[in-house]
């Protein structure tokens, strides 16, 4: 094995490990971790801030942000496995000719393994590569299955936030039942946002249904002990720098509002 092959192998294994850990901790970690996926999500959201304010912009920002993150997970794993296959030349060969296919052929082979599509025009050159391919297929299956639950938990958190904003229209901060009815549900929402933070990147055509802006508005409308209680609950948001008063909430909401 040449020095170049060793470098390919090392970089490929490192890329696989990082992309897979990023995926696992982001999807089932139940906490906020600042892997590359979160930086990609922030970058995609900031990109949408520079787009025209059409109706579809508010509806599309969340799904497109999630799609960008999913693309990173897929390309990271596919690229990593491709480098591993290419390092063991002849690791992957053409099914008909038996010739080594190189990096691009290994990339196509990795794509088929990760997506469980089958029908590739390439095959492993021997049993060791077949075993490596089985590990690649397992990582692909894990990504496919856990992605479903990750998307579901994120969209459910979005829906829970919009339901809470709807409740606030019937029980506003000045209502005597606001503290006993709204605040417990707000605490539950904060815990869900900490476990599924990508829900904050979803917006809505209706300004009243935009979650970060709605939370900031309600915090500014609350008074006295109710405002202090809201601030205490919101201070537990992992993605905030500390919320003590409405001005801190406004500073936090600028990260997740397309119009600010």
Number of C-alpha atoms within 10 A of each C-alpha: 8 9 9 10 17 14 14 20 21 16 17 24 18 13 19 25 15 18 22 20 15 20 25 15 15 22 22 15 14 15 17 19 17 12 15 16 23 19 12 17 21 17 14 20 21 17 13 19 18 10 10 9 13 9 11 11 18 22 15 14 23 24 16 18 23 21 14 15 19 17 12 17 23 20 15 19 27 28 24 27 29 27 27 27 28 24 25 19 16 17 22 30 22 18 15 9 9 14 13 20 22 20 18 13 21 28 22 17 26 28 24 20 24 25 17 15 9 11 10 15 13 22 22 22 19 12 10 12 18 15 12 15 21 14 15 24 19 14 17 23 16 14 21 15 10 15 17 11 13 17 17 12 20 23 18 15 23 27 15 19 27 18 14 20 22 15 15 18 10 10 16 18 21 12 12 10 12 18 20 10 14 18 18 13 17 19 17 13 20 20 20 22 25 19 22 25 23 27 26 22 26 25 24 18 14 10 11 14 19 23 27 22 23 20 22 20 15 17 23 17 14 21 14 7 10 18 20 16 17 26 20 16 20 24 19 16 21 17 16 15 13 16 20 17 18 21 13 16 24 19 14 20 20 13 17 21 20 23 10 11
